[in-house]
Amino acid sequence: MVTNEKQAESALFGDGGAVAALSDGASIVLCSTVSPGFIKELEKRLADERRDLQLVDAPVSGGVVKAASGKLTIMAAGTDEALNRTGAILSALSEKLYIIKGGAGAGSSVKMVNQLLAGVHIASAAEAMAFGARLGLNTQNLFDIISNASGNSWMFGNRVPHMLENDYTPHSAIDIFVKDLGIVLHESRGLKIPLHITAAAHQQFLLSSAAGWGRLDDAAVVKIFEKLTGVNVEAKLPVLPKEETLKSLPPEWHVDPTEEIHRLEDNGVAKTLVVLDDDPTGTQTVHGVTVLTEWSFESLVQQFRKRPSCFFILTNSRALSTEKAILLTKEICTNVKIAAASVENIGYTVVLRGDSTLRGHFPEEADAAASVIGETDAWILCPFFLQGGRYTISDVHYVADGNRLVPAGRTEFAKDAAFGYKASNLREWVEEKTKGRVSATSVASVSIETIRNGGPDAVCQQLSNLQKGSVCVVNAASERDVSVFAAGMIKAEIKGKRFLCRTAASFVSARIGIKPKDAITPRELGIFGKQNGGLIVVGSYVPKTTKQVEELKAQCGHFLKSIEVRVDAIALKSEKEREEEINRTVELADIFLKSRNDTLVITSRELVKGSSASESLAINSKVSSALVEIVRRIQIRPRYLLAKGGITSSDLATKAMGARHAEVVGQALAGVPLWQLGPESRHPGVPYIVFPGNVGGNDALAQVVKNWSPPARPSTRDLLLEAERGGYAVGAFNVYNLEAVSAVVAAAEAEKSPAILQIHPSALKHGGLPLVACCVSAAEHAAVPITVHIDHATDKKELIETLEMGVDSVMVDGSHLPFSENVSYTKYITDMAHVKGMTVEAELGRLSGTEDNITVEEYEAKLTDLTQAEEFLSQTGVDALAVCIGNVHGKYPPTGPNLKLDLLKACIDFGVRKFNVNTEVRSAYMNALQTPKKDLIDVMSFARESMQAVVAEKMHIFGSAGKAY
């Protein structure tokens, strides 16, 4: 479809034009807005071709959107033969097809009249909105009113929203109307009919084009009025500078009301908060609180009898249709009402905890709750949530984006397929969501000025004076603000006022006087070492989540395994394809988790929407149920489970894990709740990280995963420093083969002890790099801290080579040298090793006997001089020192070792942190080989078990048992 007469001329008769290429008897349909005279001239030229070329004059109306959907309005004119030839095509392209009598040119005549009206209506709509803005009217309200009054028109309703949004993405450009109204005025001159209004509108479009806006949407004609008068028709609230805006507010209330709230709680005056959480993320500011995932009468009575300040009921209603959410809310509130009535002297306040960016079933859930618990004095609306960067200032709800405060209605959250909205001003939001039942002017609000200047008493007074049945917005820009409001609300409740609250998470913690605490670490929950991998499940589709996942992969890709679940397969394809995709994911996840790899299960990132809100919810439900099935079928217990997104986290807790209740132990990160699932769940006590879709910066998810990833393989120095802090020693056990390596690791894991896998020069010569690789791999996969050490290296070249072999530490053995030479040699190697971050051990004193073909005669042996030891440590800078205390290399005599255990303990007290063990472990292995067994595997197993027992005994002697972390 071409735009104007010039383009039509070129397409038909220019170089390579269509007319020359058309076969005889072809039909030409011209849909452009052109003058009737051009059409008639074109028809004549085609007739002159004498090839039976038929012309249909068929201008259209409806723009790009209706063209794409085949719903154009077409005004067709031409000869009967031409119309008969093209009728089927025109019908397919149009929703409404009008046949205009009068031959070619008649269609364009009708289109001229249409464009006259369209152009005049757009220009007059712009003029009207600019006039309203100059009068000081709220342009959004003005549009809403005119849209329902006699001044409305189709163009007013269609174009003014572009003006209000300041969005001039071209659907029909200004220059189109410069052309079209120009055609109208040209024809009017020939017909000698004055078109004053059209001429004025044409001038507006000309001015706009001359200003450089010709290619913008035709609604941009309003910009002429804005430029001339300085008014702003745009209804969008401005983005504010965060730091400057917060600094401009009055100082916070000077007294922290938390202690007063605690006093009221302790005196039994404050009511129990019953928080109906529409997804699990509402616990993101509390700790030491119970979450129920079922709401039976018995469970609720049990909770009320404990007289808690608060408990949560996980409804997951945001994932439900409105009708189901209403029924569920009524059911829960009925049970709560009956259960509370059965417990003496218990009062409660219902809090409908919802999304801090205003998504959810409002007002439907509030209406449902009120229908059960009875009329309240006011609904309290408090979406402030500091950790999510949500502030309410002057009744406008803002979302922090860096150092900007963006009105909520301008964020991606407002475009939610199921719960979208336009208003950022919470008064207007209430009117929008209640469809006008509650007008914006009737909504009350507690201002920041009231909270910060008047404190709890001023809040109490305002709440007490509200008209019964009011809706009241709470402004807040800090947690102190919410605490002040909460204290005032409690005082109003003491006076007999009743409230129903719709809030974000911050209100709950403020209302029960919980103060933030540091993020919980795995160590605090007793999770140590490298257990099975952690499982991260991502179902949230908000842009922030996608960015966080990208950053997670960038920062943690070296240890994180990723499995993408195809949304089209689990939500749109056949049941067979859905099942295949689920099984594929489960199989991979079990393999990765068992291999101790943290594993990410993520839905494909292309958001699939339905044609309606209910269809979108249905797709979301299919995706969520597939994720539930995946986690339910995974057999390996994860080290922790992280669910990203509210719906995802709720379904995984209740349906996949079978949890009926959980304890909120704190947060894994600010705004990210951490639960421990109840004993009835599939994995009792497993840490469950509930990660909201809209919380944290781009690196927040990566930060949590890194915090909860297994500790990095420690260095030998780390082991010895930890031993220094704990006052114990670490055993270094010589290993020669796989059985010895696995025996040491098994003993260490069983006794929860650190250990060192030690390779003697002769073992290194025999086993080579495979033995080293075996030790390094075993250390990396162990559930306790284990390092690899090269022992008794006396050759400088050999020592330097070992620095490149991937081990954690080396022993520089210069004990055969005079003291001064030993110091010099040891210091040389130590300096080189420390550059690579390696730990260095040295020897002072000499052990007699033979070990691995290295013999020290008895006359050469000597005990370690404690005075020399202190000097040696000072001059060489080594990290560990091997000493001689009466032990010997090689096999002990029949009388047994003459170990001086009191001297051993004295050495530990003095600071010795490493003891070498070889002979007894070797003997256990050799003795095991002499015991007849049926199979080689049995021999290997018995030998490993025999060595493990010796290693475990030594760990207890050294005091390292139970000291793994």
N, C-alpha and C positions, 0 to 999 in steps of 0.2 A: 504494500500500500504506500503510495507516494504522498508527499505533503501538499504540493501546490501545482499550479498550471505549468510552470517551467519544468518541473521534474516529470510531469505527465508527458509533456511534449518531447522531452529527451528520451524517456523510456520507450515511447512509441515510434518516433521518427528520427531520433538522433543516430550517431554512429553505433552500429550494431543494434538498432532499434527493433522492437518486437514485431512491428507491422510487416517488415520485409520478410521475417522468418515464419510468420503465421501461415497456416494452410488456408486454402479457400474455404469460406463458410464458417470461419472461427468467430468466437464471440469475445468481446472486450468489455470488462466490467470496471468502471472507474468509480472508486469509493472515496476519492479525495473531496475536500470542500473547495470547489472552484465556482466561477461565475456561470450562470446559465448560458451566457453568450459563448463562453469557451466550449461548453458542451455541444451547443448547436453547430459551431464551426467545426468541431472535431467529428461530429456525425457526418457532416458534408464531405470532409476530407476522406473519410473512410469509404463513403459511397463512391467518391471519384476513383477509388482504387479498382472498382468494378470486380470485386472478388467475393461479394456477398459477406463482407465483414459486418457483424452486428455490434452495436454499442448499447450498453445498459448504463444509464446514469443512476448510480446507487450510493450516494453518500451515507455515512454511518454515524451513529452516536453511541457512546458507551465506553470509549477509551480502551487502554491496554488491558485492563482487568477483564472486562466483558469480552473483548476480542479473544483472549486466551481461553475463555470458558465457552465460547460459541454462543454468547448471549447478547450480541449487539442488536441495536435497533437499526433497521435498514429502510431507507426511503427510496424505492426503485421506480424508475420511469424509463420508457423506451417503446419501441414498436412491439406489437403483440408477439411477433416471431422471436425477437430478441429476448423478451421476458420468458417465453416458453422454453427456449434453449437453456436459459440460466436459472430457471426457477428452483431446481433441486439443490443447486449449489448455494444459492442465496438463502434458502430455507435452512440448510445445515449450518450456515454461519451466524444465523440470527435467532434471537428469542422472539422478536417481533419484526415481521416483514410487512411493510406497507407498499402497495402498488399505487403509484401516483399517475392519474390520467393526465394527458397533455403532451406525451412524448418526451424525448430527451430534453433535459433542462428543467423539467417540472420537479424532479427529485432535488436538484440543486437549489431550486427556488424555496422548497420547504426547508431544506437544511439552512438556508440563509436566515429564515425566520427563527429557526431554532437557535442558531448562533447569536442572533441579535439578543434574544432573551437570555441565553446563557451568559454572554459577555456582560450584559447590563446587570444581571443578578449577581455575578461575581464582583463586579465593581461596586455595586450598591451594598453588597454584604461587607466588603472591605471598608467602605465609607461608614457603614453603620457601626461596625466593631471599633473603628478608630474613634468615632464620636462617643461611643460608650466608654472607651478607655479614657478619653479626655474628660469625661464627666466624673471619672474616679470610680467607675463601677468595676466589680470583679468580672473580668471578661468570661471566665468559665461559667459563672452563674448566669451572666447575661445570655450566653449561648444556650444554656439549658432552658432558660425561660422562653426565649424566642422560638426555640425548636418546638415548643408546645403551644405556641400562640399563632395568631393569624398572620404575623409577619414572616413566618417561615417559608422557605422554598427548598426545592431539591438541591440547588446549588449552595444555598446557605448551609444546609445540613451537611453537605459533602465537603465544601471548601474551608469553612471556618475552623474545623478541627486542625487543618494544616496550619492555619494562622496561630491558633492557640498553642500548638506544639512547636511552632517555629521550624517546621519541617517542610522544606520546599523541594523535596525530591520530585522531579518532574513526572507527572502523569499526563498533563496537557500543559504545554509551555505557554508563557506569556506571548512569545512571538507568534504562536498559532492564532491568538485572538487579535494581534496586530494585523495579521493577514485576513482573518475571517471577517472582522468588523470593517476592514478596508474594502472588502468585496461588497459588503452590505451597503456601505456609503456610496461606493461607485455606482451600484445599480440604482440607488435612490436618486442620485443626481439625474440619471437618464430618465427616470420616471417622474421627476420633478415632485418628489414627496419629501418634506423635511423630516429628518430623524434626529432631533436635538439630543435626546437622552443617549442614543447610540453614539452620536458624535462625542459627547462628553466621556462616555465609557472608553471609546477608542483612544481619546487623548490620555486617559489614565494608563492604558496599556502601552501607548507610545512612550510616555514619560518613564515607565518602568523599564522598558527595553533600552531606552537611551541611557538609563542609569547603570546598565550592565547586567540587568536581571532577566534578559530575554529568554534564556534557556532554563530558567527556574520554573517551577510549577506556577500556573496562572494565579493561584491564591497569593503569590508574592506581590501582587498588585497593591496589597495593603502596606507594603514597605514604603511606598510613596508618602502615605499619610503619616507613618511613623517618622520618616525623615523630616517632613515639613513641620510637624507639631512637637516631636520629641516624646510622644506617647509610646507605650509598648503594649501591643495587643496580646503578645505572648502570655499565656496563662501559667507557664511553668514558673515555679519558684526558683530563685537563683541558687546556684551552688555557692556555699559560703567557705571562707578560709577557716579551717578548724581551730587552729591555735588562737587566732585573733578573736574568733567568735566566743570561744570558751573563756578567754581572758576578759572579755567585755561584760560578762555576767557578774552579778553581785557576789561578794565573798560567801563561801559556804557557811551554813549555820555553825556557830562556834562550838557547840557541844555534840560529841558523838552520842547518839541516842541508843546505841546498842546495849549499854548497861541498863538503861531504863526498860528496854524491851525484855532483857533477861529477867529483870525484877518482876515485871508483869507476868512473864511466863512462869517463874518460880512460885508466884503467889496463886497460880491457877486462874488468873483473871483472863488472860489471853485465850482465845479460842484455838482449837486444833485446826491447822490448815489441812484440808483434804484437796490435794492437787490432782486434777484430772489432766494428765499429760497427753497431748495429741500425738507426740512421738517421744522417744526416750531422751532426746537431747535436753529436755527441761531440767534435768538433774545437774546441769553443767556448772552450777554455782554452790552446790551443797555437799556436805559430807556427813557421815554418821546417820543417814536417813534410809528408811526402808522403801523399796519400790515393790508394789504388788502388780503382777501381771494377770491376776484374776480377782474378782470382786464378789466372791460368795459372802453371804451373810456371816458365816462363821469366821472367815478371814478378817472381815471388817470389824466385827465385835472384838476379836483378838487384838487388833490394832488399837481400837478406842480404849480398851482396858489398860493398855500400856500408858495411856494419857501422853502420847508424844506431842511435841510441838507441831509436828508435820509428818505426813506420809504421802507418798505418790501412788497413784493408780495409773498404770500405763494403758491408755485406750487405743492408741494408734489410729484415732479417728480421722486424721488428715488423709489417710490412705483409703477412706471409705467414701461412698456416695453421700450426698447430703441427707437423704432419707435414712440410710443406715446409721449415720452419725447421730441423728436426732434420736432414733430408737435406742441406740447404745447409751447415750447420755442420760436419757430418762431411766433406763434400767439401772445404771450405776447409781444415780442420785436417789432412786427409790431404795436401793439396798443400803446406801449410806444413811439415809433418813431413818430407816427402820433400825439399823444397827446402832446408831447413836442414841436412839430413844430407849434402847434396852440397857444402856450403860448409864449409871447414875451420875448426874451433874457433869455432863460433857457437852460442851458447845463446840460448834465447828463452823468454819467458813469455807465455802467452795471456791477454789481457784481453777479457772480454765486456763491452763498454761498453754500458750500458743506460740507461734513463730514470731521472732522479734522483727521480722520484716513483713508482718501483717497478713501472712497467708494462713488460711484455715477456714473452718465453718463458723464464721461470724456473720450475722447474729444468731444463726440457727441453734448452735449449741447453748448459747446463753438463754435463748427462749426456752429450749428444752429443759435446762436445769431449773429455770425460774418456775416452770409449770409444775415441778415436783416439790421444790423446797419452799415455794411461795414467793410472793412479791417481796422485793428488797427495797431498801431506801435508795440504792444507786448501784449501777454497774460501774466498776472501776476499770479504766483502760490504761494500762501502764506497760508499754512495749520497750522501755529503756533496757539496754543490755550492754554494759561497758565492754565486756570481752569480745562482743561482736561488732563493736563500734556503732551502736545504735543510741541516738540521742533524741530527746524531744524538747524543742525550744520554741516558745511562742506557739504552741500547739502543733508545730510542724515536726514530723518524724524524719530524722536524717540518718543516712548510712555513711559512715566514715570510709573514705577512699584516699589513703595516704593522708595528706594535710588538707583534704577537702571534705566538706559535709554535703553530701548529695541528697536532695529530697527523695524520700523512698519511692515516690511515684515515678521517678525518672531512672530507677535502677532496673536491672534484669529481673529482680524478684517480682516487680509489679507486672511483669509480662507472663507470669506463671499461667500455664495452660488451664489449670483448674481454678486457681484462686487469684487471678489477676485483678488489678484495680488501677485507678488513675490518680486519685487524690493523695497528696502528701500531708496536707493539713488534716489532723485527726478528727476534727469536727466534721469536715467535709467527707472524710473517709467513712465516718459513721452514717452520714446521710446516704452516701453512695452504696454502702453495703446493705443498709436497711431499705434501699430503694425508695427513700423519701419518707418512710414511716417516722423516722427520727430526723428532724431537720437540723442542719448544722447550727443554726442560731439557738436551738434549744439545748445543745450540748454544753455542759459546764466544764470548767477546767481549773485545776490548781496550778497556779503559775510558779515558775522558779523564784520569782520575787517573794511570793507568799511563803514558800518553803524556806528560803535562805534568810529572809528578814524576820519572819514570825515564828518559825520553828514548829514543833509538834502541836502546840496549843492553837496556833493560827490554822493549821491544817484541820485539827479537830473541829474548830468553830465553823469552818467553811463546809466541811462534810456534814455537820449536824444541821446546817441550815439549808441543805439541798432539798429541792422539791422531791417528794417521794416518787420513785420510778425514774429518776434522772440517769443520764449517762455522763460520767465525769472523766475527763482526760487528765492524766498526771504528767506534768512536765518534769524532766529530770536530765541533768547533764553530768551527774556524778553518783557514785554509790551512796555517799552521804545524803544526797537529795532523797533517794528512795528510802533510806533508813528513817529520815525525818518524817516523810509521808507515812511510812508504816507505823511509826510510833503514834502519830496523830490519828491514824485509822483505828488502832487498838483503843485509844482513849474514846473515840466516837462509839466504838462497839460496846465499851463499858457503859456508856450512857444509853445503850439499848438499840443503837443503829445496826442495821444488817446490810451487808454488802455481798455482791457477787462480782468476782474479779476475773478479768481477762487480761493476762499479763505475760511478759517474757520471764526468763529465768531469774533475773536479778531481784525481782520483787519478792520471790519466795525466800531467798537467803536473807534479804533485809528484814522481812517480816518476822522471821524466827531468830534473828540475831546471830547468824553464822558469819564468821569472819573468814576471809580467804586464807588458805594455807598453801604451802609450796606443792608443786606437782609431785605426785607419788612416783617412786622409782620401783623397778622390779625387785631390787634388794629388800625394800620395805615390806614386800609381800612374800618374801622368802623364795624368790625366783633367782637361782644362781646358775651360772655356767651355761653350757650349750645343750639345752634340751631340744625337743622337737622344734621345728620352725614355727614362727608366728604366722597367723592367717589374717590377711587384710582383705576385706570384701568391700568393693566400691559400687554402689548403685546410684548415687546422687548424680544429677545431670546439670546442676547449676554451673555456670562458667567458672566460678571460683574453684569448684572441685576439680574440674578438668585441668586448670592451671596447677593446682596442688599435686595432681597425679603426675603431670609432666615434670614438675620439680622433684617429686619423689623418685621417679625413674632416673633423672639426671644425677641425683645425689647418692642414690642407693642401688643403682643398677648393677654394681659390681657384686652385690651379695643377694639381691632380690630377684626371685623368679616371678615371672608375670604370665598370667593366663587370661586372654581376652575371651569373654563370652559374647557371642554374636546375638544382638538383640533381635534381628530379623528371624533368626532360627528359633529362639525361645518364645517369641511373641506373635509372629506373623505366619510362620510356616506350619507344616503338618506336625501332628503329635509325634510321628516317628523321628522327624528331624529335630524336634525339641528334645526328645529323649536322647538322641545321639550326642547332641551338644552338651547336655547335662553329664552324661556318662564320660565323655572325653575330658571334661573339666575336672570331675571327681578323681579320675584315674591319675591325671597329672598332679593334682594337688596332694594326693596321698603320697606319691613318690617324692615330691619336693619336700613336704613336711617331715617325712620320715628321715630324709637326708639332712635334716636340721637346717633347711633353707627357709628363710622368711618368704612367704608366697603371697602374691597379689592376684586376687580374682576380681576382674573388672569388666563391667559391661562395655560393649563397644560405644564409642563416644558420640556417634551420630544420634541426635535426639529424634525419636520417632513419636509423632503426635497423631492423635485422632482428629476427626473432623469436628468434634465437640468436646466439651469438658468431660462428659461421662465416658466418651471413647478413650480420651487420654488417660483417665483414671483406670480404665479397664486394661490398657496396655501396660501401665505402671504396675498393676496388680499381677499381670502375667510375668513380668520381669522379676518382680519381688518374689513371687512363688517359685520361680526357677532358681533364684539364689538361695532360697530356703531349702529347696530340695538338694542343691549342691552341697551346702554345709551340713545338712542332715546325713547325707550319705558318706561324707568324708570320715574315714575310720580313725585316723591318727589324731590324738588329742593335741591341739596346738599349744605352744608355750603361752600365747595370748591370742585373743580374737579381737580384731578391730573392724568395726562396721562403719562405713562412711555414708551418711545420709540418714534422715530420721525414719523414713518408712523401712529402709533396709535394716537398720539397727533394731527396730521393734520386732520385725518379723523373725529375724535371726535369733533374738533372745527367746521369744515365746514359742515359735513354731519349730525352728531348727534345733535349738538347744533344750527346749522343754522346760524353761525356767518359769516357776510360778512366783518366785520372789527373788529379790537381789538386794544386796547392801551397797549403797553408794559410799565407797571408801575415800573418794576425793576426785581429783582431776589428773589426767595424764599430761595436760597442758591447760593453760587458762582457757576456760570455756569448753573443755573436752572432758565429759564425765568418765569416770572409771568405776565400774561395778565389779563385784565378785558374785558369781551366780550361786544360787541356793543349792542345797544338797540333793534336791530332787532333779536337778538338771542333768543332761548327758555328761557334762564334765564339771562336777562340783568344784567350786572355788576357782575356776579358771578366770583370770583377769579379762574383763570385757570392756573394751574401750569404745565408747559411743561418740563417734566423731561427727558433729553436725556438718551439713553440707555448706553452710554459709559462715563458718567461723575460721579465723586465723588468716595470716598472710599466705603468700604462695608457697613458702617453705614450711608451713605448720605441720602438714602431714609427714613430710620428710623428717622433721625434727622429732616427732613422736616415734616414728619407726626406728630412727637411729637410737633414741633413748631406750627403746625396748628391744633392740637387737642384742644378740649375745655379745658378751664382752670380747674385745679383740684379744687375740692370743697374746698372753703377757710375755714380757722378757724375763730372763733369769733374774735380772736386777729387780724387776717388780716383785717376783716371788720372795727374794731375800729381804727387800724393804718391808714387805708385808709381814714376813717372819720377824723382822726386827721390831715392828710395832706390836706384834702379838707375843713376843718373847718365846719363840719356839724355833726349831731347826727344820730344814727340808731335806728329805732323803734324795740322794742322787744314785740311781740304781743302774749298774752296768747291764747292758742288753746286747745280745748276740744274734737273736733271730726273732721271728714273728711271735712265737710263744712267749718269750720274755717281754717283748713290748706290750702285748695284750695283757700279760699278767700284771705289769706295773700299772697300766691304765685302769684295769678292772679293780685293783686294790684301791687306787686313788679315788675312783668314783664311789666305791662301796664305803670307804672310810671318810669320804668328803675331805680329802687331803690334797694339797699341792704335791707335785713330784717332779723329778728331773730324770729324763731318759738320757743315760750317759753312755757314750761310745768310746771304748778304749782303743788306742792305736792298732792293736792286733785285730780287734773286732772290725775296725774300719778297713784294715787291709784285707780281711776275709770277706766282709759283706759289701764293701764299696758303696757307691752311690745308692743302690737299691735299699741298703739298710738305713742310710741317712733319710731317704725319701719315705721309707716306712715309718720312721720315728717322727718326722716332721708332719706327715699326714695324721698319724695317731694323735699327736699333740693338738693339731688343728680341730679334730673332731671330738676331742674329749669333753666331757661335761664338767670337768674341773680344770684348774690351771696346771698345765704341764708344759715344760720346755725341753729343748734338746741341747745337750752339752757334749763337746769333744774333750776327752780327758787325757791327761798326761802327755801332752804334745811337747816333745823336747827339741824337735828340729825346727829352726826358724823358718825355713822354706815351707815345710809342711804346715806350720801354723798360719803363715800368710795365705796359703791356698785355702785353708778351712774357713777363712773369713768370707769367702765367696760361695760357700756351700749351703747357705740358707739356714744354718743352725743359730741358736740364740746366744751361745756363750762358748768360751774355750778356756782350757786350763793351761797356763804357761808353767811348765814344770822345769824350774831351774834349781831344784833342791839338791842336785848332784854338784852344783857349783858352790864356790865359796860365797859367803853371805853378800859381799859387795857386788860380785859378778851376777849373782842371782837377782839382786835389786836392779842392776843396769839392764839385764836381759828382759826381765819382767816388765819394766817400765817402757821399754821400746815397743813391745808387742801391745801393751795396754793402751798406749797412745793411739796406735793404729786401729785397734778394735773399737775404742770409744768413739772414733769418728763415724763408725758405722752403727753406733748405738748398741753395740754388743757388750755383754757382761764378761768380765775377765776374772778368772780364779788363778791363784798361784799356790805353791807349796813351800812350807817352811818346816824343817825337820824331815827325817827320812824313815820310811817304814821298811823293816826287813822282810825278806821272803821273796817268793817268785809269783808274779802275776802276769799271765799271758806272755810267758817267755821273757819277762823283764825281771832280773834278779838283783836284789840288794842284800849283801851279806850282813850278818848280824853285827860285825865289827864296824860296818858303815852306818848302821842305823843310829838314830838319835831322836830323843823326844823334843818337842817344840819348846823353845825358850819363850815364855810369855812376854818377857821384856823385849826380846828381839821382835816378837810378833807385832807389837805396837809400833816399833820403829819401821818395820817392813811395810806395814799398811800405810803409814804416813808418807813414805818416800815413793812408793810405786803407784799409789792410787788405784790398786786392784779393788774389785767389788767383793771378793770372797777369798778366804784363806784356808787351805787344807793343812791340818795339824796332825801330829803323831802323838797319840795318848796311850800307846801300849798295844795298839792293834798292829797286825802284820799283814803283808800281802800273801796270798796263797792259802793253802789248806791249814787249818788250825791243828795243833797236836791233839792226841786222844783226850787230854785233860780239858780241852775246850779253849776258847779264847780267853785271854787274860785282860779283858776290857775293864778299865776302871770307870764304872758307871758314875761314880761320884764326880770324877774328873770330867766326864762327858757333860754332866749337868752343870758343872762349874764353867765349862767352856761355853755352854749355851747362855748361862748367866752373864758371862764375860762378853758375849757378842758373837760367838760362832753360830752361823746360820745354815751351814750345809755339811752334811755327813755323807761320805761315799759308802755304798754297800755293794759287795760283789760276791765274796766267797760263799756266804750262806745261801744266797739265791742260786748260784751255780750248783752248789751241792744238792739243793732241793731238786733241781732239774736232773742232775745225774742219777740221784737215787730213784727218781720217778721212772727213769728209763730202765731200771733193773726190775721193775715190777711188771710181770707178764700182763699183756692186754691183747684183746682179740684183733684189734684193727689199729692202723696207724693213727686214725682220727682219735681213737680212745687214748693212745699213748700221748698224743699232743695235748689233749684236754686235761689228762691227769697231770702232765708236767706243768701246764699253765696253772692249774689249781694249786699245785704244791708250791710253786714260786710265789703265787699270789698271797698265800698264807704267811710266808716269810716277810714279804714286803709290807703287808698289813701290820704285822707285829712291830716292825721297825718304825712305822709311822706313829704308832702309839708311844714308843720309847722316845722319839724325837719331839713329841708333843704337837705334831702337825695334824693329827686326826681331828676332823671337825672344823678345820681352819681353812677350808678351800676358798671361802670368801669372807 
